[in-house]
Amino acid sequence: MNRSGIQIGPGLDELMAYLKICKSLVFNGLHVYDGHLRDSDFPIRKEKIQKGIKDVETYFEALKIDYPKAELICGGTPSFTSHVLQEKRITSPGTCVLWDWGYGEKLTEQNFKHAALLVTRIISKPTEGIITVDLGHKSVAAENPIDKRVKFLNLDNYELLSQSEEHGVIKVNDWNNWNVGDVIYGIPYHICPTINLHDEVSVIENGTKVDTWPITARKRKLTF
């Protein structure tokens, strides 16, 4: 995805040679990320994943001569179901811990349950057919188009028309059945950036709040 890392080739060879004389770093293995492979057809995605990692495995096996304890960590959530079938690979999925609507829609072979929901309330019925909820893009990640941000569980035949910082404007067919104060539950399309919009999450067990988890990633800071 050209975000970080290094390709197999002269650059990597130079890095590995340097590690042999470097006293401050210890080589423990390679981390291969193939997050760009997200085909909804699992056999096609699996074939692309296997093709993409072939050269990496060849290179890694050569490294094992000098580093017999080295490990090969592979992929993220989309490629998890492919890499987990290989005994010599360590998988590193993350989204499946809480799951979201986006991967649930695409990765149909991964039958995980949604463990994180957004709770929102109707705060206004400004005109017929329209309800407004307190779920703006301060509450759910706004990185995707408006129709790919949240999936409401207890709404049928609706359309999320717009979002501002604090509000979500929704068109509904059963407008007369909804009242100000009614609660609506939503599944984020992408859970990762959505989680980081909140200071804490409530842990619900059997319909009762039993704990609160702080979102420590919101307190990140640069240190020198």
FIMIDREN-613356 format. One line per field, with one value per atom (N, C-alpha, C): residue number from 0; residue in three letters; atom name; x, y, z. Coordinates in steps of 0.05 Angstrom, whole numbers, plus 5000, padded with zeros to 4 digits. Atoms other than C-alpha are relative to their C-alpha. Layout:
BEGIN
seq NUM:...;
type ala:...;
atom CA:...;
x X:...;
y Y:...;
z Z:...;
// end
This chain:
BEGIN
seq 0:0:0:1:1:1:2:2:2:3:3:3:4:4:4:5:5:5:6:6:6:7:7:7:8:8:8:9:9:9:10:10:10:11:11:11:12:12:12:13:13:13:14:14:14:15:15:15:16:16:16:17:17:17:18:18:18:19:19:19:20:20:20:21:21:21:22:22:22:23:23:23:24:24:24:25:25:25:26:26:26:27:27:27:28:28:28:29:29:29:30:30:30:31:31:31:32:32:32:33:33:33:34:34:34:35:35:35:36:36:36:37:37:37:38:38:38:39:39:39:40:40:40:41:41:41:42:42:42:43:43:43:44:44:44:45:45:45:46:46:46:47:47:47:48:48:48:49:49:49:50:50:50:51:51:51:52:52:52:53:53:53:54:54:54:55:55:55:56:56:56:57:57:57:58:58:58:59:59:59:60:60:60:61:61:61:62:62:62:63:63:63:64:64:64:65:65:65:66:66:66:67:67:67:68:68:68:69:69:69:70:70:70:71:71:71:72:72:72:73:73:73:74:74:74:75:75:75:76:76:76:77:77:77:78:78:78:79:79:79:80:80:80:81:81:81:82:82:82:83:83:83:84:84:84:85:85:85:86:86:86:87:87:87:88:88:88:89:89:89:90:90:90:91:91:91:92:92:92:93:93:93:94:94:94:95:95:95:96:96:96:97:97:97:98:98:98:99:99:99:100:100:100:101:101:101:102:102:102:103:103:103:104:104:104:105:105:105:106:106:106:107:107:107:108:108:108:109:109:109:110:110:110:111:111:111:112:112:112:113:113:113:114:114:114:115:115:115:116:116:116:117:117:117:118:118:118:119:119:119:120:120:120:121:121:121:122:122:122:123:123:123:124:124:124:125:125:125:126:126:126:127:127:127:128:128:128:129:129:129:130:130:130:131:131:131:132:132:132:133:133:133:134:134:134:135:135:135:136:136:136:137:137:137:138:138:138:139:139:139:140:140:140:141:141:141:142:142:142:143:143:143:144:144:144:145:145:145:146:146:146:147:147:147:148:148:148:149:149:149:150:150:150:151:151:151:152:152:152:153:153:153:154:154:154:155:155:155:156:156:156:157:157:157:158:158:158:159:159:159:160:160:160:161:161:161:162:162:162:163:163:163:164:164:164:165:165:165:166:166:166:167:167:167:168:168:168:169:169:169:170:170:170:171:171:171:172:172:172:173:173:173:174:174:174:175:175:175:176:176:176:177:177:177:178:178:178:179:179:179:180:180:180:181:181:181:182:182:182:183:183:183:184:184:184:185:185:185:186:186:186:187:187:187:188:188:188:189:189:189:190:190:190:191:191:191:192:192:192:193:193:193:194:194:194:195:195:195:196:196:196:197:197:197:198:198:198:199:199:199:200:200:200:201:201:201:202:202:202:203:203:203:204:204:204:205:205:205:206:206:206:207:207:207:208:208:208:209:209:209:210:210:210:211:211:211:212:212:212:213:213:213:214:214:214:215:215:215:216:216:216:217:217:217:218:218:218:219:219:219:220:220:220:221:221:221:222:222:222:223:223:223;
type met:met:met:asn:asn:asn:arg:arg:arg:ser:ser:ser:gly:gly:gly:ile:ile:ile:gln:gln:gln:ile:ile:ile:gly:gly:gly:pro:pro:pro:gly:gly:gly:leu:leu:leu:asp:asp:asp:glu:glu:glu:leu:leu:leu:met:met:met:ala:ala:ala:tyr:tyr:tyr:leu:leu:leu:lys:lys:lys:ile:ile:ile:cys:cys:cys:lys:lys:lys:ser:ser:ser:leu:leu:leu:val:val:val:phe:phe:phe:asn:asn:asn:gly:gly:gly:leu:leu:leu:his:his:his:val:val:val:tyr:tyr:tyr:asp:asp:asp:gly:gly:gly:his:his:his:leu:leu:leu:arg:arg:arg:asp:asp:asp:ser:ser:ser:asp:asp:asp:phe:phe:phe:pro:pro:pro:ile:ile:ile:arg:arg:arg:lys:lys:lys:glu:glu:glu:lys:lys:lys:ile:ile:ile:gln:gln:gln:lys:lys:lys:gly:gly:gly:ile:ile:ile:lys:lys:lys:asp:asp:asp:val:val:val:glu:glu:glu:thr:thr:thr:tyr:tyr:tyr:phe:phe:phe:glu:glu:glu:ala:ala:ala:leu:leu:leu:lys:lys:lys:ile:ile:ile:asp:asp:asp:tyr:tyr:tyr:pro:pro:pro:lys:lys:lys:ala:ala:ala:glu:glu:glu:leu:leu:leu:ile:ile:ile:cys:cys:cys:gly:gly:gly:gly:gly:gly:thr:thr:thr:pro:pro:pro:ser:ser:ser:phe:phe:phe:thr:thr:thr:ser:ser:ser:his:his:his:val:val:val:leu:leu:leu:gln:gln:gln:glu:glu:glu:lys:lys:lys:arg:arg:arg:ile:ile:ile:thr:thr:thr:ser:ser:ser:pro:pro:pro:gly:gly:gly:thr:thr:thr:cys:cys:cys:val:val:val:leu:leu:leu:trp:trp:trp:asp:asp:asp:trp:trp:trp:gly:gly:gly:tyr:tyr:tyr:gly:gly:gly:glu:glu:glu:lys:lys:lys:leu:leu:leu:thr:thr:thr:glu:glu:glu:gln:gln:gln:asn:asn:asn:phe:phe:phe:lys:lys:lys:his:his:his:ala:ala:ala:ala:ala:ala:leu:leu:leu:leu:leu:leu:val:val:val:thr:thr:thr:arg:arg:arg:ile:ile:ile:ile:ile:ile:ser:ser:ser:lys:lys:lys:pro:pro:pro:thr:thr:thr:glu:glu:glu:gly:gly:gly:ile:ile:ile:ile:ile:ile:thr:thr:thr:val:val:val:asp:asp:asp:leu:leu:leu:gly:gly:gly:his:his:his:lys:lys:lys:ser:ser:ser:val:val:val:ala:ala:ala:ala:ala:ala:glu:glu:glu:asn:asn:asn:pro:pro:pro:ile:ile:ile:asp:asp:asp:lys:lys:lys:arg:arg:arg:val:val:val:lys:lys:lys:phe:phe:phe:leu:leu:leu:asn:asn:asn:leu:leu:leu:asp:asp:asp:asn:asn:asn:tyr:tyr:tyr:glu:glu:glu:leu:leu:leu:leu:leu:leu:ser:ser:ser:gln:gln:gln:ser:ser:ser:glu:glu:glu:glu:glu:glu:his:his:his:gly:gly:gly:val:val:val:ile:ile:ile:lys:lys:lys:val:val:val:asn:asn:asn:asp:asp:asp:trp:trp:trp:asn:asn:asn:asn:asn:asn:trp:trp:trp:asn:asn:asn:val:val:val:gly:gly:gly:asp:asp:asp:val:val:val:ile:ile:ile:tyr:tyr:tyr:gly:gly:gly:ile:ile:ile:pro:pro:pro:tyr:tyr:tyr:his:his:his:ile:ile:ile:cys:cys:cys:pro:pro:pro:thr:thr:thr:ile:ile:ile:asn:asn:asn:leu:leu:leu:his:his:his:asp:asp:asp:glu:glu:glu:val:val:val:ser:ser:ser:val:val:val:ile:ile:ile:glu:glu:glu:asn:asn:asn:gly:gly:gly:thr:thr:thr:lys:lys:lys:val:val:val:asp:asp:asp:thr:thr:thr:trp:trp:trp:pro:pro:pro:ile:ile:ile:thr:thr:thr:ala:ala:ala:arg:arg:arg:lys:lys:lys:arg:arg:arg:lys:lys:lys:leu:leu:leu:thr:thr:thr:phe:phe:phe;
atom N:CA:C:N:CA:C:N:CA:C:N:CA:C:N:CA:C:N:CA:C:N:CA:C:N:CA:C:N:CA:C:N:CA:C:N:CA:C:N:CA:C:N:CA:C:N:CA:C:N:CA:C:N:CA:C:N:CA:C:N:CA:C:N:CA:C:N:CA:C:N:CA:C:N:CA:C:N:CA:C:N:CA:C:N:CA:C:N:CA:C:N:CA:C:N:CA:C:N:CA:C:N:CA:C:N:CA:C:N:CA:C:N:CA:C:N:CA:C:N:CA:C:N:CA:C:N:CA:C:N:CA:C:N:CA:C:N:CA:C:N:CA:C:N:CA:C:N:CA:C:N:CA:C:N:CA:C:N:CA:C:N:CA:C:N:CA:C:N:CA:C:N:CA:C:N:CA:C:N:CA:C:N:CA:C:N:CA:C:N:CA:C:N:CA:C:N:CA:C:N:CA:C:N:CA:C:N:CA:C:N:CA:C:N:CA:C:N:CA:C:N:CA:C:N:CA:C:N:CA:C:N:CA:C:N:CA:C:N:CA:C:N:CA:C:N:CA:C:N:CA:C:N:CA:C:N:CA:C:N:CA:C:N:CA:C:N:CA:C:N:CA:C:N:CA:C:N:CA:C:N:CA:C:N:CA:C:N:CA:C:N:CA:C:N:CA:C:N:CA:C:N:CA:C:N:CA:C:N:CA:C:N:CA:C:N:CA:C:N:CA:C:N:CA:C:N:CA:C:N:CA:C:N:CA:C:N:CA:C:N:CA:C:N:CA:C:N:CA:C:N:CA:C:N:CA:C:N:CA:C:N:CA:C:N:CA:C:N:CA:C:N:CA:C:N:CA:C:N:CA:C:N:CA:C:N:CA:C:N:CA:C:N:CA:C:N:CA:C:N:CA:C:N:CA:C:N:CA:C:N:CA:C:N:CA:C:N:CA:C:N:CA:C:N:CA:C:N:CA:C:N:CA:C:N:CA:C:N:CA:C:N:CA:C:N:CA:C:N:CA:C:N:CA:C:N:CA:C:N:CA:C:N:CA:C:N:CA:C:N:CA:C:N:CA:C:N:CA:C:N:CA:C:N:CA:C:N:CA:C:N:CA:C:N:CA:C:N:CA:C:N:CA:C:N:CA:C:N:CA:C:N:CA:C:N:CA:C:N:CA:C:N:CA:C:N:CA:C:N:CA:C:N:CA:C:N:CA:C:N:CA:C:N:CA:C:N:CA:C:N:CA:C:N:CA:C:N:CA:C:N:CA:C:N:CA:C:N:CA:C:N:CA:C:N:CA:C:N:CA:C:N:CA:C:N:CA:C:N:CA:C:N:CA:C:N:CA:C:N:CA:C:N:CA:C:N:CA:C:N:CA:C:N:CA:C:N:CA:C:N:CA:C:N:CA:C:N:CA:C:N:CA:C:N:CA:C:N:CA:C:N:CA:C:N:CA:C:N:CA:C:N:CA:C:N:CA:C:N:CA:C:N:CA:C:N:CA:C:N:CA:C:N:CA:C:N:CA:C:N:CA:C:N:CA:C:N:CA:C:N:CA:C:N:CA:C:N:CA:C:N:CA:C:N:CA:C:N:CA:C:N:CA:C:N:CA:C:N:CA:C:N:CA:C:N:CA:C:N:CA:C:N:CA:C:N:CA:C:N:CA:C:N:CA:C:N:CA:C:N:CA:C:N:CA:C:N:CA:C:N:CA:C:N:CA:C:N:CA:C:N:CA:C:N:CA:C:N:CA:C:N:CA:C;
x 5016:5000:5017:4981:5062:4997:5002:5051:5025:4976:5112:5013:4987:5159:5020:4979:5207:4994:5005:5203:5023:4979:5242:5018:4981:5305:5025:4974:5372:4997:5004:5344:4997:5004:5322:5026:4975:5387:5020:4982:5425:4993:5009:5382:5008:4994:5392:5030:4971:5467:5008:4994:5467:4992:5009:5428:5020:4980:5484:5022:4979:5532:4989:5012:5482:4996:5001:5487:4975:5023:5423:4973:5024:5373:5003:5000:5355:4978:5020:5320:4984:5018:5259:4982:5017:5223:4990:5012:5183:4970:5029:5114:4991:5010:5078:4971:5028:5015:4989:5013:4967:4972:5026:4909:4985:5013:4895:4984:5015:4868:4975:5025:4795:4977:5021:4757:4979:5022:4689:4998:4999:4698:5025:4978:4740:5020:4980:4772:5018:4984:4795:5019:4983:4822:5022:4980:4857:5022:4980:4891:5019:4983:4916:5019:4984:4942:5023:4979:4980:5020:4982:5009:5018:4985:5031:5021:4981:5067:5020:4982:5103:5029:4972:5167:5009:4993:5165:5008:4994:5164:5027:4975:5222:5023:4979:5263:5002:5000:5242:5014:4987:5264:5030:4972:5333:5011:4992:5335:5002:5001:5319:5026:4974:5388:5016:4986:5418:4983:5018:5356:4978:5019:5323:4975:5024:5275:4983:5015:5251:4971:5029:5175:4990:5013:5132:4972:5026:5074:4986:5013:5022:4973:5026:4965:4985:5019:4906:4975:5025:4833:4992:5010:4817:5015:4985:4872:5003:4998:4865:4992:5010:4824:5017:4981:4878:5026:4974:4941:4997:5003:4911:5001:4998:4911:5028:4972:4987:5014:4988:5023:5024:4976:5086:4996:5006:5051:4985:5014:5029:4981:5020:4965:4998:5003:4951:4975:5024:4878:4993:5007:4849:4971:5028:4780:4981:5018:4750:4995:5005:4756:4973:5026:4697:4982:5014:4677:4986:5015:4642:4984:5018:4592:5016:4985:4644:5012:4989:4682:4979:5021:4619:4986:5012:4592:5017:4982:4654:5012:4986:4687:4979:5022:4627:5008:4991:4668:5008:4993:4686:4974:5026:4624:5002:4997:4641:4974:5022:4589:5009:4994:4586:5000:4997:4611:5000:4999:4611:4977:5023:4548:5001:5003:4535:4971:5027:4475:4995:5008:4439:4971:5028:4374:4989:5014:4323:4997:5002:4329:4981:5018:4283:4986:5014:4230:4993:5003:4240:4979:5020:4194:4991:5011:4151:5020:4982:4193:5029:4972:4256:5003:4993:4286:5029:4972:4349:5010:4988:4394:5026:4975:4453:5024:4977:4502:5012:4986:4546:5027:4974:4616:5020:4983:4644:4996:5007:4613:5005:4994:4624:5018:4979:4682:4987:5011:4667:5018:4981:4721:4987:5014:4671:4977:5024:4613:4977:5021:4550:4985:5015:4518:5018:4981:4580:5013:4989:4587:4988:5012:4537:4975:5024:4484:4982:5018:4424:4984:5012:4396:4970:5029:4326:4986:5013:4310:4997:5005:4279:4994:5007:4275:5007:4991:4317:5023:4977:4369:5013:4985:4423:5006:4998:4418:5025:4978:4472:5009:4989:4517:5015:4983:4546:5016:4984:4590:4983:5016:4534:4974:5026:4475:5001:5004:4453:4971:5027:4393:4992:5008:4355:4972:5027:4297:4989:5013:4248:4972:5027:4184:4978:5019:4151:5003:4994:4160:4981:5019:4097:5005:4994:4123:5023:4977:4183:4995:5003:4186:5027:4976:4237:5007:4991:4279:5003:4997:4273:5029:4973:4338:5004:4993:4370:5028:4974:4429:5013:4986:4482:5026:4975:4540:5018:4983:4599:5009:4989:4622:5030:4972:4694:5004:4999:4703:5025:4974:4776:5001:5000:4772:4976:5024:4702:5006:4994:4727:5016:4982:4780:4986:5015:4726:4988:5013:4703:5020:4982:4736:4999:5004:4707:4977:5023:4661:4988:5015:4608:4999:5002:4611:4973:5027:4542:4999:5003:4527:4972:5027:4457:4982:5016:4428:5007:4992:4465:5028:4973:4525:5017:4985:4579:5028:4973:4643:5003:4993:4675:5029:4972:4737:5009:4989:4779:5013:4988:4802:5028:4974:4876:5013:4987:4894:4994:5006:4860:5019:4981:4914:5028:4973:4973:5014:4984:5029:5028:4972:5098:5018:4980:5156:5028:4973:5229:5020;
y 4976:5000:5025:4978:5044:5020:4983:5071:4998:5004:5042:4974:5025:4983:5002:5001:4961:4976:5021:4918:4980:5019:4854:5009:4990:4873:5010:4989:4910:5015:4984:4956:4983:5018:4899:4984:5014:4862:5017:4981:4924:5003:4998:4930:4976:5025:4857:4998:5000:4864:5019:4981:4925:4989:5010:4889:4980:5019:4838:5014:4986:4891:5021:4981:4934:4988:5011:4926:5009:4990:4962:4987:5013:4922:4970:5029:4848:4993:5008:4818:4976:5021:4776:4989:5011:4768:5022:4982:4801:5003:4995:4833:5007:4996:4828:5009:4989:4871:5001:5001:4859:5011:4989:4903:5010:4991:4924:4978:5023:4855:4995:5002:4858:4990:5011:4821:4986:5013:4799:4970:5028:4733:4987:5011:4692:4985:5015:4644:5019:4980:4704:5014:4986:4741:4981:5019:4678:4996:5005:4667:5024:4976:4739:5002:4999:4734:4980:5020:4670:5008:4991:4699:5022:4977:4762:4993:5007:4727:4979:5021:4675:5008:4991:4716:5006:4994:4737:4974:5025:4665:4989:5010:4647:5015:4983:4706:4993:5005:4689:4973:5026:4616:5002:4996:4640:5014:4986:4686:4980:5019:4627:4985:5013:4599:5015:4983:4657:5006:4993:4670:4978:5023:4602:5006:4994:4634:5022:4978:4688:4992:5006:4693:5017:4986:4713:5007:4990:4756:5011:4994:4764:5013:4990:4808:5015:4988:4841:4983:5014:4823:4988:5011:4815:4974:5024:4763:4979:5018:4730:4971:5027:4671:4985:5013:4656:4992:5005:4662:4980:5018:4624:4970:5028:4561:4990:5007:4562:4999:5003:4535:5017:4985:4575:5030:4972:4642:5008:4988:4685:5021:4981:4724:5024:4976:4795:5015:4985:4812:5018:4981:4870:5006:4992:4890:4979:5022:4822:5000:4998:4838:5013:4986:4886:4997:5004:4876:5026:4977:4927:4993:5005:4934:4997:5001:4945:4972:5026:4880:4978:5019:4843:4997:5000:4862:4987:5010:4842:4973:5025:4785:4980:5016:4740:4973:5026:4678:5003:4995:4711:5007:4997:4701:5010:4988:4747:5016:4984:4782:5028:4972:4857:5004:4997:4874:5030:4971:4951:5013:4986:4992:5029:4972:5066:5005:4994:5091:5029:4973:5152:5004:4994:5187:5021:4980:5225:5026:4974:5298:5020:4981:5329:4985:5008:5315:5025:4973:5379:5003:4999:5362:4972:5027:5304:4983:5018:5244:5002:4995:5271:4998:5000:5254:5008:4991:5284:4986:5014:5244:5014:4988:5264:4983:5016:5223:5014:4986:5269:4987:5012:5258:5005:5002:5271:4974:5025:5204:4976:5023:5160:5010:4991:5163:5009:4988:5208:4997:5003:5181:4989:5012:5146:5017:4986:5171:4997:4999:5186:4974:5026:5118:4977:5020:5081:5009:4991:5108:4984:5014:5073:4984:5016:5018:4999:4999:5029:4974:5026:4965:5000:5000:4985:5021:4983:5029:4983:5013:5002:5021:4982:5036:5029:4974:5096:5009:4989:5141:5022:4979:5180:5022:4979:5246:5017:4982:5287:4997:4998:5295:5026:4978:5354:4990:5009:5353:4985:5011:5337:4986:5009:5317:4981:5017:5263:5003:4996:5276:4976:5025:5214:5002:5002:5204:4973:5025:5151:4998:5004:5121:4999:5003:5107:5023:4976:5178:5002:4997:5176:4980:5020:5116:5007:4992:5153:5026:4977:5203:5011:4988:5251:4985:5015:5213:4970:5028:5145:4993:5009:5106:4983:5015:5080:4989:5012:5032:4998:5001:5035:4985:5013:4993:5017:4984:5034:4984:5013:5019:4993:5005:5025:5006:4998:5012:5014:4991:5031:5030:4972:5107:5010:4993:5109:4997:5005:5080:5024:4979:5135:5027:4975:5189:5002:5000:5170:4996:5002:5177:4972:5025:5112:4984:5017:5054:4986:5014:5022:4970:5029:4946:4991:5009:4916:4969:5029:4846:4994:5007:4817:5025:4976:4886:5020:4983:4917:5010:4989:4963:4989:5013:4925:5012:4990:4963:5023:4979:5022:4997:5002:5018:5027:4975:5080:4995:5001:5093:5013:4989:5102:5013:4989:5117:5030:4971:5186:5017:4984:5206:4998:5002:5195:5027:4975:5246:4994:5003:5257:5003:4998:5245:5000:4997:5261:4990;
z 5000:5000:5000:5001:4998:5023:4976:5068:5017:4984:5102:4990:5007:5099:4978:5020:5046:4981:5019:4983:5001:5003:4973:4977:5020:4935:5013:4989:4944:5026:4975:4997:5025:4978:5041:5006:4996:5030:5015:4987:5052:5029:4972:5114:5016:4985:5134:5005:4996:5124:5023:4978:5170:5027:4974:5224:5012:4990:5229:5016:4985:5254:5020:4982:5291:5028:4972:5367:5015:4986:5383:4992:5010:5343:4996:5003:5342:4980:5020:5282:5010:4990:5303:4978:5021:5237:4982:5019:5182:5005:4999:5183:4972:5027:5116:5002:4999:5107:4972:5026:5049:5002:4995:5070:4975:5024:4998:4986:5012:4982:5015:4986:5001:4983:5017:4947:5016:4986:4971:4994:5007:4934:5013:4984:4983:4984:5016:4932:4984:5015:4890:5019:4981:4951:5010:4990:4976:4979:5022:4908:4998:5001:4907:5023:4976:4978:4998:5003:4964:4979:5021:4900:5011:4991:4936:5021:4979:4993:4991:5010:4951:5002:5000:4942:5029:4972:5015:5015:4987:5039:4990:5011:4993:5014:4988:5021:5030:4971:5093:5006:4995:5087:4998:5002:5066:5026:4975:5128:5023:4978:5173:5005:4997:5161:5022:4980:5202:5024:4978:5244:5003:4998:5260:5016:4983:5311:4989:5013:5264:4994:5005:5255:4977:5022:5196:5008:4992:5217:4975:5026:5161:5003:5006:5142:5022:4981:5177:4999:4999:5182:4972:5026:5106:4992:5009:5096:5023:4977:5164:4994:5006:5138:4980:5018:5087:5015:4986:5130:5023:4977:5189:4992:5009:5146:4997:5003:5142:5028:4973:5204:5006:4996:5193:5001:4999:5193:5025:4978:5251:4989:5010:5237:5019:4983:5261:4993:5005:5251:5023:4978:5291:5000:5001:5267:5011:4992:5283:5030:4971:5358:5005:4996:5353:4975:5026:5279:4992:5009:5236:4975:5022:5180:4974:5025:5125:4994:5004:5135:5001:4999:5153:4974:5026:5085:4979:5021:5046:5007:4993:5085:5011:4991:5087:5012:4988:5105:5029:4973:5171:5016:4987:5213:5029:4974:5271:5008:4990:5314:5006:4994:5322:5030:4971:5391:5009:4994:5386:4986:5012:5375:5008:4994:5372:5009:4991:5412:4994:5006:5386:5005:4994:5400:4980:5016:5359:5016:4986:5378:4987:5014:5326:4978:5024:5273:4985:5011:5234:4978:5021:5175:4994:5005:5152:4984:5013:5133:5009:4992:5167:5030:4972:5235:5002:4995:5264:5026:4977:5311:5008:4990:5354:4993:5009:5313:4976:5021:5273:4995:5006:5246:5022:4976:5316:5014:4987:5334:4983:5018:5273:4978:5019:5224:4974:5024:5165:4975:5022:5119:4974:5023:5073:4990:5009:5031:5020:4979:5070:5003:4998:5054:5010:4990:5080:5026:4974:5151:5023:4978:5195:4990:5007:5190:5025:4977:5235:5002:4997:5264:5002:4996:5284:4984:5019:5225:4974:5026:5160:4979:5022:5093:5006:4993:5112:4982:5014:5081:5016:4986:5118:4979:5020:5080:5003:4995:5113:5029:4973:5174:5004:4991:5210:5024:4977:5271:5021:4978:5320:4991:5009:5277:4976:5023:5229:4991:5010:5184:4983:5011:5164:4988:5013:5115:5006:4993:5139:4988:5011:5112:5022:4978:5179:5020:4984:5206:5025:4978:5249:5023:4979:5288:5018:4985:5315:5015:4983:5372:5009:4989:5399:5026:4977:5450:4995:5007:5416:4994:5003:5416:4974:5024:5352:5003:4998:5349:4972:5025:5295:5001:5003:5271:4982:5017:5245:4975:5024:5174:5005:4993:5199:5030:4971:5273:5010:4989:5280:5005:4994:5271:5016:4984:5302:5030:4972:5368:5011:4991:5372:5003:4997:5371:5028:4974:5441:5022:4977:5509:5013:4987:5535:4987:5010:5517:5024:4979:5560:4993:5004:5569:5009:4994:5566:5001:4997:5591:5009:4993:5591:5004:4999:5580:5022:4978:5639:4996:5001:5640:5023:4979:5678:5003:4999:5662:4980:5019:5626:4992:5010:5582:4990:5011:5570:4972:5027:5498:5002:4995:5512:4976:5024:5440:4996:5002:5447:5016:4983:5497:4990:5011:5451:4999:5001:5452:4991:5009:5423:5024:4978:5471:4987:5011:5461:5021;
// end
